[in-house]
């Protein structure tokens, strides 16, 4: 078992009232649904090692039909393949979890990712793609960390710091983009509602009728952005690609090009653009959506599909970035 992935706490015992439960002192409650018996057993062992109370365990049929059983605080689902019945069950689970506040972790495959992502649009689940045992433990630990008054074993220090770094990095990106999208609020701005002198003086921006410069340049030519992406990928031919892992920037570039091309980007395509494992890319996508940098958009003609796009604020910031650096300097970088 992966008990070593959890460090036993040494602080005083704390009572915990489970979500929707009036009895204090209960650990986090967990439901497990998986058709693969060995996956069910692995999840059960790791959940018990983490101090979680398992209330339901069974195959995916437990999500379909019959009387609806209490979900508990956390629901772990293993769904590597999907069909119509499975997707209907996931949609039902999604609605129930959104209403009850239950947290969901779904493990799936890259082949089924689009379908799973599209039907889980209300409960904001964690989605893992072909995860190993350690990745499931990390996902469970991240969920458990949201129950601060529970008596729980915590993530290992290394994994905890990794998750904190991810959240911190996305927060910094969001802050910078917010400042770019709202230059009036940036340091050095003049009176409220007036653009900063630096923004007004750019020779690349057209002047308005008051003689001030526009602060919203157009998005760059998508061919330029695609060339930048190509140059970034070329580095992997000569160096270990892990040296240059920067999924947030790679996804921002891909979505910028797509927006300029008036194209839609699927979650699978964006995971590929991130150039990191799919589960890692999904964590970044989730953080970027929560930070307001990305937006999830449903397909109006097919509710079973969903896409990821830049928010207007992020698009404006990317446009200003490309305008500021200029194409020659960018391609030379």
Backbone bond lengths (Angstrom), bond angles and torsions (degrees), N, CA, C in turn:
res aa  C-N    CA-C-N  psi(-1)  N-CA   C-N-CA  omega(-1)  CA-C   N-CA-C  phi
1 X - - - 1.462 - - 1.529 109.71 -
2 X 1.346 115.30 159.71 1.453 118.71 -177.26 1.517 111.06 -95.14
3 X 1.330 116.06 47.35 1.452 118.54 -179.65 1.521 111.32 -63.45
4 X 1.330 116.80 -28.79 1.459 119.59 -178.78 1.515 111.75 -66.12
5 X 1.344 117.56 -17.31 1.459 119.37 178.13 1.515 111.65 -74.55
6 X 1.351 117.28 -11.41 1.454 121.66 177.68 1.523 108.34 -117.29
7 X 1.299 116.71 131.41 1.461 121.26 176.67 1.521 108.47 -97.38
8 X 1.329 117.22 122.21 1.452 120.33 -177.12 1.522 109.54 -66.01
9 X 1.352 115.13 129.11 1.458 119.94 -178.63 1.519 111.16 -69.40
10 X 1.312 116.19 151.13 1.458 120.71 -179.38 1.518 112.00 -113.37
11 X 1.333 116.71 2.40 1.460 120.34 -177.90 1.513 110.68 -78.40
12 X 1.341 117.79 -179.64 1.447 122.24 -179.69 1.514 111.44 -69.19
13 X 1.338 115.36 155.64 1.465 119.92 177.03 1.513 109.23 -65.88
14 X 1.357 114.53 140.20 1.454 120.15 177.42 1.514 108.58 -125.29
15 X 1.337 116.39 136.36 1.453 119.99 176.53 1.523 109.05 -74.54
16 X 1.325 114.47 154.07 1.467 119.84 -179.10 1.515 108.51 -140.39
17 X 1.301 116.25 128.47 1.461 120.84 174.61 1.510 107.63 -101.69
18 X 1.317 117.57 114.06 1.461 121.63 -176.90 1.514 110.06 -62.24
19 X 1.339 116.28 152.05 1.453 121.44 -179.74 1.519 109.80 -56.00
20 X 1.316 115.86 125.46 1.450 120.18 178.61 1.509 113.14 75.97
21 X 1.324 120.13 7.35 1.449 123.75 -177.64 1.517 108.33 -115.08
22 X 1.314 116.82 135.72 1.457 120.51 -177.68 1.509 111.74 -91.62
23 X 1.314 118.36 -4.02 1.453 120.60 -178.45 1.526 110.03 -93.98
24 X 1.320 115.67 126.71 1.457 119.26 179.08 1.513 110.81 -82.58
25 X 1.319 115.54 167.32 1.442 120.79 174.99 1.510 115.53 80.47
26 X 1.333 119.04 5.41 1.463 121.27 -179.47 1.516 109.91 -90.86
27 X 1.334 117.47 142.39 1.468 119.37 174.24 1.523 109.96 -73.22
28 X 1.319 115.44 172.27 1.460 120.53 176.03 1.525 109.33 -58.36
29 X 1.331 116.88 134.56 1.464 121.10 -179.43 1.523 110.29 -98.00
30 X 1.324 115.74 143.88 1.468 121.73 -170.91 1.521 110.84 -134.17
31 X 1.349 115.63 138.03 1.463 122.28 169.98 1.519 108.16 -112.76
32 X 1.322 117.19 138.68 1.468 123.07 -179.07 1.522 108.52 -123.51
33 X 1.319 116.54 126.45 1.462 121.70 177.43 1.522 108.67 -130.19
34 X 1.329 116.45 114.98 1.465 121.83 -178.42 1.516 109.14 -156.44
35 X 1.332 116.50 133.99 1.462 120.48 177.56 1.521 111.54 -76.57
36 X 1.322 117.27 -28.78 1.451 120.82 -178.18 1.525 109.18 -82.28
37 X 1.335 115.75 115.32 1.465 120.78 -173.26 1.528 112.12 -60.14
38 X 1.335 116.98 -40.26 1.462 118.64 -177.48 1.527 111.20 -67.97
39 X 1.331 117.17 -31.74 1.466 120.15 177.11 1.525 110.17 -69.21
40 X 1.346 116.02 -43.05 1.465 120.07 176.64 1.524 111.18 -55.97
41 X 1.336 115.96 -45.44 1.456 120.22 -176.78 1.525 111.42 -67.74
42 X 1.328 116.09 -39.63 1.466 119.86 179.10 1.525 110.66 -63.48
43 X 1.338 115.92 -45.72 1.461 119.47 179.28 1.523 110.50 -62.50
44 X 1.339 116.57 -41.10 1.467 119.96 -179.96 1.521 111.03 -61.06
45 X 1.338 117.00 -45.22 1.459 120.63 -179.10 1.525 111.18 -61.50
46 X 1.333 115.95 -45.78 1.458 119.31 -177.27 1.526 111.69 -69.57
47 X 1.333 116.67 -35.56 1.463 120.01 177.87 1.524 110.85 -65.28
48 X 1.324 116.32 -42.05 1.462 119.76 178.47 1.525 110.92 -65.82
49 X 1.342 116.04 -36.95 1.466 119.69 177.33 1.518 111.24 -64.30
50 X 1.323 116.73 -27.47 1.467 121.49 -179.36 1.522 112.09 -86.84
51 X 1.333 117.61 -2.14 1.453 120.42 179.23 1.506 114.22 83.70
52 X 1.337 117.53 24.20 1.467 122.21 -178.51 1.528 110.13 -92.95
53 X 1.323 116.52 142.83 1.462 121.56 177.56 1.526 108.63 -92.03
54 X 1.327 118.14 117.72 1.463 122.67 -178.88 1.526 108.71 -87.92
55 X 1.332 115.57 120.61 1.464 120.67 -178.20 1.524 112.96 -104.50
56 X 1.324 117.53 -28.51 1.460 122.38 178.01 1.519 109.00 -138.04
57 X 1.317 116.53 137.96 1.461 120.47 174.16 1.522 108.42 -149.62
58 X 1.330 116.41 131.21 1.453 119.87 -178.69 1.507 111.16 177.24
59 X 1.328 115.77 -170.34 1.465 119.70 179.65 1.521 109.96 -84.84
60 X 1.347 115.40 178.95 1.452 120.09 -176.80 1.524 112.79 -64.24
61 X 1.329 116.42 -19.59 1.452 119.33 176.34 1.514 112.30 -60.02
62 X 1.339 116.99 -23.33 1.451 120.33 178.13 1.513 113.71 -66.32
63 X 1.339 116.56 -15.56 1.464 120.75 176.71 1.522 112.72 -90.09
64 X 1.325 115.86 -8.33 1.460 119.72 -173.02 1.527 110.72 -109.98
65 X 1.317 115.62 133.25 1.463 121.82 171.65 1.504 113.64 61.11
66 X 1.319 114.57 -176.56 1.456 121.27 177.07 1.512 112.14 66.38
67 X 1.333 115.27 -170.17 1.448 121.39 179.56 1.523 110.15 -72.90
68 X 1.314 115.55 136.02 1.456 120.41 178.42 1.528 109.51 -73.86
69 X 1.328 116.02 119.66 1.449 120.23 178.10 1.521 109.92 -89.48
70 X 1.326 115.96 155.29 1.459 120.37 178.20 1.526 109.48 -58.39
71 X 1.315 116.27 133.34 1.453 120.32 -177.37 1.517 112.39 -75.93
72 X 1.322 117.42 -31.09 1.452 119.91 -171.74 1.515 110.14 87.03
73 X 1.322 115.72 -170.55 1.463 121.03 -177.74 1.529 112.69 -78.99
74 X 1.329 115.89 -35.78 1.464 121.39 -175.96 1.525 108.78 -132.75
75 X 1.344 116.04 139.19 1.459 121.83 176.76 1.520 108.28 -123.76
76 X 1.323 116.80 122.10 1.460 122.38 175.98 1.523 108.44 -106.58
77 X 1.324 116.44 124.63 1.464 122.29 -177.06 1.523 109.06 -124.76
78 X 1.319 116.26 132.81 1.466 121.85 174.53 1.520 107.35 -109.79
79 X 1.335 116.07 117.07 1.464 120.20 -171.99 1.531 109.78 -142.17
80 X 1.332 118.28 71.79 1.462 120.21 -176.59 1.519 114.02 -72.28
81 X 1.338 116.91 -22.26 1.466 121.57 178.22 1.516 108.80 -131.67
82 X 1.325 116.31 147.62 1.462 119.63 -178.10 1.522 110.78 -129.04
83 X 1.323 114.80 149.00 1.456 122.63 169.03 1.524 106.61 -135.90
84 X 1.322 117.27 -176.27 1.461 120.88 -175.51 1.524 111.47 -59.87
85 X 1.340 117.05 -43.22 1.464 120.41 -178.90 1.526 111.01 -65.11
86 X 1.325 116.19 -40.32 1.460 120.48 179.91 1.526 110.81 -64.65
87 X 1.328 117.10 -43.67 1.461 120.59 -179.58 1.524 111.18 -65.34
88 X 1.332 116.32 -36.74 1.470 119.48 176.68 1.527 110.18 -63.35
89 X 1.335 116.48 -40.56 1.457 120.49 178.87 1.520 111.25 -65.56
90 X 1.328 116.64 -41.39 1.459 119.91 178.87 1.524 111.08 -64.85
91 X 1.319 117.12 -39.34 1.467 120.20 178.00 1.519 110.84 -63.34
92 X 1.335 115.87 -40.81 1.460 120.07 177.31 1.523 110.82 -64.24
93 X 1.333 116.18 -43.40 1.456 120.76 177.22 1.522 110.76 -61.01
94 X 1.313 117.03 -41.12 1.453 122.58 179.99 1.527 110.74 -58.38
95 X 1.332 117.21 -47.06 1.464 121.16 -179.96 1.524 111.40 -66.15
96 X 1.335 116.35 -42.74 1.461 119.38 -179.38 1.527 111.15 -64.29
97 X 1.328 115.94 -42.23 1.464 119.39 -179.54 1.525 110.99 -66.45
98 X 1.338 116.82 -38.57 1.459 119.90 178.49 1.524 110.81 -62.77
99 X 1.332 116.93 -36.00 1.468 121.16 -179.77 1.518 112.73 -77.44
100 X 1.341 116.43 -34.61 1.460 120.01 -174.80 1.520 113.52 -92.78
101 X 1.333 116.82 -18.56 1.458 120.45 -176.38 1.509 114.01 86.42
102 X 1.324 117.54 7.22 1.464 120.55 177.88 1.524 110.36 -65.22
103 X 1.321 116.43 145.52 1.458 122.24 177.46 1.522 109.17 -95.34
104 X 1.339 116.59 138.46 1.455 120.79 -175.80 1.524 110.27 -119.90
105 X 1.337 115.17 137.14 1.465 122.20 169.69 1.521 106.69 -123.55
106 X 1.328 116.85 122.20 1.463 121.67 -179.64 1.521 109.06 -117.82
107 X 1.321 116.42 127.42 1.457 120.00 171.17 1.524 107.88 -103.12
108 X 1.327 115.55 134.19 1.452 120.66 -177.60 1.523 109.19 -144.84
109 X 1.312 116.47 -169.93 1.468 121.63 179.01 1.518 109.04 -112.75
110 X 1.323 116.02 164.83 1.461 119.15 178.47 1.523 110.52 -63.70
111 X 1.339 117.64 -30.46 1.464 120.69 179.75 1.520 112.06 -68.65
112 X 1.326 116.90 -32.54 1.461 120.67 -177.66 1.523 112.94 -97.61
113 X 1.324 118.12 -2.39 1.456 121.65 -172.22 1.526 112.86 -57.83
114 X 1.325 117.74 -47.15 1.468 120.20 -176.65 1.524 111.32 -57.28
115 X 1.346 116.50 -45.76 1.462 120.44 -178.23 1.526 111.08 -66.66
116 X 1.323 116.62 -43.73 1.465 120.16 -179.25 1.530 110.19 -65.12
117 X 1.312 117.28 -45.24 1.461 121.34 -179.20 1.522 111.38 -60.66
118 X 1.337 116.48 -41.72 1.457 120.23 -176.02 1.515 112.91 -67.28
119 X 1.332 117.56 -36.57 1.469 118.73 -175.08 1.524 112.78 -87.64
120 X 1.325 117.86 -8.14 1.469 120.58 179.08 1.521 108.74 -107.81
121 X 1.317 116.85 74.93 1.464 120.43 -172.38 1.518 114.26 -112.84
122 X 1.332 118.28 6.85 1.463 119.55 -177.46 1.526 113.30 -119.85
123 X 1.308 117.37 -32.87 1.469 120.68 -172.79 1.521 113.66 -93.44
124 X 1.332 118.46 -4.34 1.463 123.81 179.56 1.525 111.48 50.76
125 X 1.333 116.55 61.36 1.470 119.62 -177.32 1.524 111.73 -76.16
126 X 1.330 116.07 162.57 1.461 121.00 164.47 1.512 106.99 -84.64
127 X 1.335 117.35 129.80 1.460 121.48 178.75 1.519 108.44 -114.05
128 X 1.321 116.16 126.59 1.456 122.79 178.29 1.522 108.52 -111.28
129 X 1.310 116.77 136.74 1.465 121.37 -178.96 1.526 109.23 -108.43
130 X 1.336 115.82 117.82 1.460 122.41 -178.67 1.529 111.30 43.48
131 X 1.341 117.73 54.08 1.466 119.81 -174.55 1.520 112.66 -74.61
132 X 1.314 115.40 153.16 1.457 119.46 168.77 1.530 107.97 -92.47
133 X 1.308 115.98 -178.61 1.464 119.72 -175.13 1.525 111.59 -62.95
134 X 1.316 116.47 -40.43 1.464 120.02 -178.33 1.525 111.32 -62.94
135 X 1.321 117.04 -39.56 1.463 120.00 -179.66 1.522 111.45 -65.04
136 X 1.330 116.41 -35.87 1.469 118.62 176.28 1.531 111.03 -66.33
137 X 1.328 115.81 -39.47 1.460 119.84 178.77 1.527 110.27 -62.74
138 X 1.327 116.62 -43.67 1.463 120.54 179.13 1.526 110.46 -61.26
139 X 1.343 117.09 -44.02 1.466 120.94 179.68 1.520 111.00 -62.23
140 X 1.332 116.41 -43.12 1.461 120.04 178.84 1.530 110.35 -64.50
141 X 1.314 116.81 -42.20 1.458 120.16 179.02 1.519 112.52 -63.49
142 X 1.336 116.55 -37.97 1.453 120.36 179.09 1.527 110.63 -64.92
143 X 1.332 116.61 -39.94 1.462 120.50 177.05 1.530 110.08 -65.44
144 X 1.324 116.27 -45.32 1.460 120.61 -177.19 1.520 111.86 -63.36
145 X 1.323 117.06 -28.89 1.463 120.38 -179.80 1.517 111.73 -64.64
146 X 1.338 117.69 -15.67 1.458 121.09 179.64 1.528 112.04 -84.51
147 X 1.324 116.67 0.04 1.451 121.10 176.08 1.528 107.45 -111.91
148 X 1.338 117.69 75.64 1.467 120.74 -169.11 1.513 114.53 -64.54
149 X 1.339 118.39 -22.17 1.460 118.76 -177.06 1.514 112.45 -94.91
150 X 1.337 117.40 6.02 1.462 119.85 177.40 1.524 110.42 -81.74
151 X 1.301 116.54 152.03 1.470 120.26 172.67 1.514 106.78 -88.89
152 X 1.322 116.47 97.74 1.460 121.71 -171.64 1.515 111.12 -129.71
153 X 1.305 115.44 155.27 1.458 120.92 167.67 1.522 107.19 -81.69
154 X 1.308 117.37 141.58 1.448 120.84 -173.50 1.520 111.14 -97.65
155 X 1.343 115.03 166.39 1.458 120.65 173.47 1.523 110.15 -61.67
156 X 1.312 115.39 156.23 1.457 118.77 173.26 1.520 108.89 -60.70
157 X 1.314 116.40 155.30 1.453 120.96 -177.39 1.526 111.59 -58.36
158 X 1.322 117.07 -39.75 1.469 120.42 -178.65 1.521 111.50 -63.37
159 X 1.357 116.90 -46.71 1.456 119.91 -179.53 1.528 111.44 -68.10
160 X 1.333 116.24 -38.13 1.457 119.66 179.89 1.530 110.17 -62.73
161 X 1.329 116.88 -43.58 1.458 120.68 179.88 1.527 111.08 -65.89
162 X 1.353 117.07 -35.88 1.456 120.34 178.23 1.526 110.55 -61.27
163 X 1.334 116.67 -44.66 1.464 120.36 -179.38 1.525 110.83 -67.66
164 X 1.337 116.45 -38.71 1.457 119.02 178.28 1.524 111.35 -65.13
165 X 1.340 116.45 -39.44 1.467 119.78 178.89 1.523 110.81 -63.05
166 X 1.339 116.75 -41.71 1.458 120.06 -179.89 1.523 110.22 -60.35
167 X 1.337 116.24 -48.79 1.457 120.21 -179.03 1.523 110.97 -62.82
168 X 1.340 116.44 -41.61 1.462 120.31 -179.12 1.523 111.18 -65.18
169 X 1.336 116.53 -42.13 1.464 119.62 -178.96 1.515 111.47 -63.60
170 X 1.347 116.82 -44.15 1.460 119.47 179.67 1.526 110.34 -65.08
171 X 1.342 116.77 -37.53 1.458 119.67 177.57 1.520 112.06 -61.50
172 X 1.331 116.28 -40.55 1.463 119.69 178.14 1.524 111.48 -65.67
173 X 1.335 116.25 -42.30 1.466 119.92 178.02 1.526 109.98 -60.24
174 X 1.334 115.97 -45.36 1.461 119.89 -179.68 1.517 110.95 -60.92
175 X 1.343 116.44 -40.09 1.457 119.41 179.48 1.517 112.43 -64.52
176 X 1.322 116.34 -42.24 1.467 119.30 179.40 1.518 111.13 -65.55
177 X 1.332 116.38 -42.56 1.458 119.68 -179.75 1.517 110.46 -66.09
178 X 1.330 117.06 -36.44 1.459 120.17 177.89 1.521 110.52 -63.26
179 X 1.349 116.64 -39.51 1.465 119.17 178.40 1.520 111.38 -67.96
180 X 1.346 116.58 -37.19 1.458 119.22 177.30 1.523 111.43 -68.34
181 X 1.335 115.68 -37.91 1.459 119.98 -179.18 1.515 111.82 -73.69
182 X 1.350 117.82 -21.49 1.462 121.78 -179.50 1.523 109.17 -128.98
183 X 1.319 117.34 69.89 1.464 120.15 -174.99 1.518 113.27 -62.51
184 X 1.362 117.55 -20.53 1.459 119.64 178.54 1.519 110.96 -62.40
185 X 1.356 115.56 -27.56 1.465 119.35 -176.59 1.519 112.23 -90.91
186 X 1.326 118.00 -2.87 1.457 120.22 -175.90 1.509 111.36 -78.69
187 X 1.327 115.14 162.43 1.462 120.13 178.25 1.515 108.98 -62.97
188 X 1.334 116.73 135.34 1.452 120.71 179.44 1.508 112.99 93.50
189 X 1.331 118.55 -1.23 1.451 120.60 178.03 1.513 108.79 -72.76
190 X 1.308 114.87 155.07 1.456 120.59 178.85 1.510 110.42 -82.20
191 X 1.326 116.86 -140.57 1.450 121.11 -179.95 1.512 109.76 -64.69
192 X 1.332 115.14 159.01 1.463 120.33 179.79 1.508 109.49 -56.55
193 X 1.322 115.00 135.05 1.463 119.89 178.47 1.503 113.13 88.69
194 X 1.352 119.02 -7.69 1.453 122.28 179.79 1.520 109.66 -104.62
195 X 1.340 117.83 137.86 1.462 119.74 177.37 1.514 110.85 -67.32
196 X 1.329 115.74 153.82 1.465 120.02 178.40 1.514 109.74 -68.18
197 X 1.340 117.81 155.69 1.467 120.45 178.32 1.511 112.26 -56.78
198 X 1.356 116.45 -38.06 1.460 118.97 -178.73 1.515 110.48 -62.55
199 X 1.349 116.53 -41.57 1.451 119.56 -179.27 1.512 110.67 -68.29
200 X 1.363 117.19 -37.96 1.456 120.42 -175.69 1.514 111.80 -72.68
201 X 1.328 117.83 -24.83 1.453 120.14 -171.47 1.516 114.03 -89.54
202 X 1.329 118.38 -1.55 1.455 119.56 -175.94 1.518 110.89 -62.91
203 X 1.335 118.62 124.88 1.462 120.64 -178.89 1.515 112.57 -72.13
204 X 1.334 118.21 -10.72 1.445 120.81 -177.16 1.528 112.37 -88.99
205 X 1.342 117.35 -8.27 1.450 120.35 -174.50 1.523 110.44 -103.97
206 X 1.336 117.93 139.22 1.459 120.36 -179.39 1.526 111.18 -70.63
207 X 1.332 115.71 147.82 1.457 120.89 178.79 1.517 110.23 -84.11
208 X 1.351 115.95 145.04 1.460 118.50 174.73 1.525 108.87 -90.48
209 X 1.336 116.91 -174.50 1.462 119.76 -173.62 1.527 112.38 -69.07
210 X 1.339 118.55 -15.91 1.453 121.63 177.77 1.527 111.89 -92.82
211 X 1.323 116.47 4.31 1.453 120.43 178.77 1.512 113.83 86.81
212 X 1.333 117.02 -2.75 1.455 120.14 178.08 1.514 109.67 -86.00
213 X 1.312 116.08 158.26 1.454 121.17 -179.43 1.524 110.81 -88.06
214 X 1.310 115.67 144.86 1.457 119.94 173.62 1.522 108.89 -65.44
215 X 1.322 116.34 145.03 1.459 119.47 -179.94 1.529 110.72 -109.06
216 X 1.324 117.59 16.90 1.468 119.84 179.92 1.513 109.61 -131.82
217 X 1.331 118.79 81.89 1.462 119.99 177.71 1.518 110.89 -68.47
218 X 1.321 115.34 163.62 1.462 120.01 178.51 1.522 109.82 -74.93
219 X 1.326 115.10 160.18 1.458 119.58 174.26 1.529 109.56 -62.92
220 X 1.310 117.85 152.07 1.466 120.73 -179.32 1.531 111.17 -69.61
221 X 1.320 114.89 165.02 1.458 120.71 173.48 1.534 107.88 -58.06
222 X 1.334 118.35 125.16 1.467 119.41 -177.72 1.521 113.37 -59.27
223 X 1.346 116.90 -25.52 1.470 119.08 177.94 1.526 110.47 -64.92
224 X 1.330 116.94 -33.91 1.454 120.70 176.80 1.528 110.32 -66.34
225 X 1.317 116.01 -44.25 1.465 119.51 -179.14 1.524 110.13 -64.59
226 X 1.332 116.69 -42.39 1.469 119.46 178.55 1.525 110.96 -62.88
227 X 1.320 117.31 -34.13 1.457 120.46 177.67 1.528 110.32 -66.89
228 X 1.329 116.60 -39.84 1.466 120.44 176.73 1.523 110.01 -61.04
229 X 1.330 116.21 -44.64 1.469 121.03 179.41 1.528 109.89 -61.72
230 X 1.329 116.50 -42.51 1.462 120.21 179.20 1.524 111.20 -61.40
231 X 1.330 116.40 -42.56 1.457 120.15 179.07 1.526 111.32 -63.44
232 X 1.328 116.55 -38.71 1.462 120.10 178.56 1.529 110.36 -64.14
233 X 1.316 117.22 -38.85 1.463 120.63 -179.70 1.524 111.93 -69.68
234 X 1.326 117.54 -29.10 1.465 121.02 -178.83 1.528 111.81 -63.01
235 X 1.321 116.75 -26.42 1.459 119.22 -178.27 1.525 111.56 -60.95
236 X 1.338 116.08 -31.09 1.467 120.02 -177.28 1.527 112.04 -67.74
237 X 1.342 117.85 -15.86 1.459 120.66 177.22 1.521 111.93 -74.66
238 X 1.322 116.11 -20.04 1.461 119.79 -173.55 1.533 113.33 -119.57
239 X 1.332 116.21 -20.06 1.455 120.49 -178.56 1.528 109.27 -135.07
240 X 1.318 115.50 162.94 1.461 121.08 173.18 1.521 108.31 -61.79
241 X 1.331 117.48 122.68 1.458 120.29 -174.80 1.530 112.63 -64.79
242 X 1.342 117.24 -20.63 1.462 119.64 177.61 1.524 111.74 -64.13
243 X 1.329 116.73 -22.96 1.466 120.36 178.64 1.515 111.45 -63.31
244 X 1.339 116.55 -26.33 1.460 120.29 -173.08 1.531 112.41 -117.11
245 X 1.324 117.07 16.66 1.460 119.85 -178.05 1.526 110.12 -59.63
246 X 1.305 116.26 121.14 1.467 122.66 179.99 1.529 107.61 -151.26
247 X 1.335 117.29 69.28 1.469 120.26 -171.81 1.514 114.16 -59.94
248 X 1.318 117.96 -35.31 1.468 119.40 -179.22 1.528 110.73 -62.16
249 X 1.325 116.35 -46.44 1.465 119.99 -178.62 1.529 111.03 -69.17
250 X 1.322 117.27 -40.87 1.464 119.73 178.94 1.528 110.92 -61.47
251 X 1.334 117.40 -39.61 1.458 119.76 178.64 1.524 111.91 -71.71
252 X 1.328 117.18 -37.10 1.458 119.80 176.03 1.527 110.96 -61.45
253 X 1.335 116.65 -42.55 1.462 120.18 178.14 1.533 111.20 -62.56
254 X 1.331 116.62 -45.98 1.456 120.20 -177.89 1.525 111.46 -63.04
255 X 1.320 117.17 -42.00 1.466 120.33 -179.41 1.525 111.57 -72.93
256 X 1.340 116.85 -29.56 1.467 119.76 175.35 1.520 110.45 -64.75
257 X 1.336 116.46 -47.21 1.467 120.05 178.05 1.523 110.75 -61.37
258 X 1.324 116.79 -42.91 1.461 120.36 -178.89 1.524 111.32 -63.71
259 X 1.329 117.12 -40.04 1.474 119.74 179.60 1.519 110.55 -65.32
260 X 1.327 116.53 -41.52 1.468 119.37 177.96 1.524 111.63 -66.22
261 X 1.325 116.91 -28.33 1.465 122.03 178.65 1.524 112.38 -87.71
262 X 1.341 117.12 -3.31 1.469 122.63 -175.76 1.536 110.38 58.26
263 X 1.326 114.43 39.17 1.466 120.90 -179.94 1.523 109.38 -110.27
264 X 1.324 115.77 154.44 1.463 121.17 177.33 1.526 109.45 -101.03
265 X 1.322 115.81 147.95 1.458 121.52 -175.48 1.528 108.87 -119.50
266 X 1.314 115.89 122.96 1.460 120.87 177.30 1.518 109.97 -77.60
267 X 1.316 115.91 161.86 1.462 119.30 -179.75 1.523 110.59 -65.73
268 X 1.334 117.58 -35.15 1.466 119.92 177.79 1.521 110.91 -64.23
269 X 1.319 116.27 -44.83 1.464 120.38 178.90 1.522 111.41 -61.49
270 X 1.334 116.52 -39.76 1.455 119.66 -179.57 1.528 111.16 -69.26
271 X 1.321 117.14 -34.60 1.473 120.14 175.12 1.523 110.72 -61.73
272 X 1.326 116.57 -40.27 1.460 120.76 177.93 1.526 109.91 -65.39
273 X 1.339 116.75 -41.55 1.463 120.73 -179.56 1.520 111.75 -63.76
274 X 1.340 117.38 -28.66 1.467 120.82 -178.38 1.519 112.28 -69.26
275 X 1.337 116.99 -20.63 1.470 122.34 176.80 1.531 112.65 59.85
276 X 1.327 116.00 32.54 1.467 122.39 173.37 1.524 106.69 -135.32
277 X 1.336 118.93 167.48 1.461 119.61 177.60 1.528 111.77 -52.76
278 X 1.341 116.15 147.02 1.461 120.64 -172.85 1.522 112.86 -57.78
279 X 1.329 117.35 -40.89 1.462 119.43 179.82 1.526 110.77 -62.25
280 X 1.334 116.90 -42.03 1.462 120.60 176.99 1.521 110.71 -62.84
281 X 1.346 116.80 -42.53 1.458 120.64 178.90 1.521 111.13 -61.67
282 X 1.336 117.04 -39.80 1.465 120.17 179.57 1.523 111.47 -65.22
283 X 1.333 117.12 -36.48 1.465 119.01 175.75 1.525 110.66 -61.94
284 X 1.327 115.75 -42.97 1.467 119.51 177.99 1.530 110.94 -64.01
285 X 1.317 116.65 -43.82 1.467 119.50 -179.88 1.524 109.96 -59.67
286 X 1.324 116.86 -45.16 1.459 120.68 179.14 1.522 111.26 -59.01
287 X 1.334 116.69 -44.89 1.462 120.67 179.11 1.523 111.43 -64.33
288 X 1.324 116.39 -40.22 1.468 119.96 -178.51 1.528 110.81 -69.03
289 X 1.323 117.21 -34.89 1.472 120.03 175.44 1.525 109.59 -66.28
290 X 1.333 116.76 -46.41 1.467 120.43 -179.48 1.523 111.29 -62.03
291 X 1.324 117.32 -31.94 1.461 121.23 -179.01 1.523 112.73 -83.24
292 X 1.315 117.55 -3.91 1.456 120.50 178.57 1.513 114.82 83.72
293 X 1.336 117.82 11.82 1.461 120.91 178.65 1.522 111.14 -85.34
294 X 1.322 116.58 -38.13 1.460 121.95 177.97 1.522 109.42 -112.76
295 X 1.325 115.52 158.42 1.455 121.51 175.05 1.517 109.61 -129.11
296 X 1.301 114.92 139.75 1.465 121.03 174.24 1.519 107.52 -90.51
297 X 1.322 116.68 128.10 1.464 121.23 -178.22 1.521 110.39 -127.65
298 X 1.310 115.34 130.13 1.460 120.51 179.63 1.519 110.35 -83.99
299 X 1.311 115.85 152.61 1.462 122.38 175.83 1.526 107.80 -80.15
300 X 1.335 116.98 117.12 1.467 120.68 -177.73 1.521 112.81 -63.45
301 X 1.315 117.16 -24.96 1.467 120.10 -177.89 1.519 112.78 -94.82
302 X 1.333 116.91 -13.93 1.467 120.53 -179.07 1.522 107.82 -149.81
303 X 1.323 116.60 99.92 1.454 121.47 -175.44 1.527 112.32 -67.12
304 X 1.333 116.80 -8.73 1.456 119.68 178.40 1.528 112.08 -83.12
305 X 1.325 116.73 -1.47 1.459 120.09 -179.01 1.523 109.85 -119.33
306 X 1.312 116.11 149.82 1.458 122.15 177.58 1.519 109.02 -143.62
307 X 1.319 115.36 152.41 1.454 121.30 -177.04 1.531 109.55 -130.32
308 X 1.324 115.40 164.61 1.459 122.44 176.45 1.523 108.29 -116.09
309 X 1.329 116.52 137.05 1.468 121.15 -179.35 1.520 109.38 -139.58
310 X 1.332 116.02 160.39 1.461 121.03 172.29 1.521 109.69 -67.57
311 X 1.318 117.11 143.24 1.457 119.95 168.20 1.527 107.75 -71.82
312 X 1.328 116.38 163.80 1.463 119.67 179.55 1.528 111.14 -61.74
313 X 1.356 116.37 -38.48 1.455 119.24 179.18 1.514 112.25 -64.30
314 X 1.339 116.86 -42.20 1.458 120.42 178.96 1.523 110.92 -67.15
315 X 1.346 117.16 -38.65 1.471 120.36 178.61 1.522 110.71 -63.44
316 X 1.339 116.64 -41.92 1.458 119.63 178.10 1.518 112.27 -63.58
317 X 1.333 116.49 -38.58 1.457 120.10 179.39 1.525 111.32 -67.64
318 X 1.324 117.14 -40.69 1.463 119.86 178.25 1.529 110.45 -64.99
319 X 1.327 116.99 -38.47 1.469 120.07 178.10 1.530 110.31 -62.16
320 X 1.323 116.87 -42.25 1.466 120.07 -179.68 1.531 111.14 -68.72
321 X 1.319 116.10 -35.86 1.455 119.46 178.06 1.530 110.54 -61.22
322 X 1.318 116.69 -50.48 1.465 119.96 -179.23 1.522 111.03 -64.79
323 X 1.322 117.13 -36.53 1.462 120.18 178.70 1.527 110.84 -66.60
324 X 1.323 116.36 -38.19 1.466 121.25 -177.41 1.518 111.63 -70.17
325 X 1.322 117.44 -44.34 1.466 119.83 -173.63 1.530 111.83 -81.83
326 X 1.315 117.78 -29.40 1.447 120.01 179.74 1.521 112.46 81.09
327 X 1.322 118.28 147.30 1.468 120.83 -173.89 1.516 114.24 -64.73
328 X 1.319 118.93 -37.42 1.464 120.18 -176.56 1.524 111.18 -66.48
329 X 1.324 117.11 -45.88 1.454 120.20 179.51 1.517 111.29 -66.00
330 X 1.318 116.18 -35.36 1.458 120.06 -178.20 1.517 111.53 -66.84
331 X 1.311 116.42 -45.78 1.465 120.44 -178.22 1.533 111.20 -70.35
332 X 1.319 116.59 -25.15 1.459 119.51 179.62 1.521 112.17 -80.12
333 X 1.335 116.69 -15.81 1.458 120.64 -175.33 1.522 110.59 -70.04
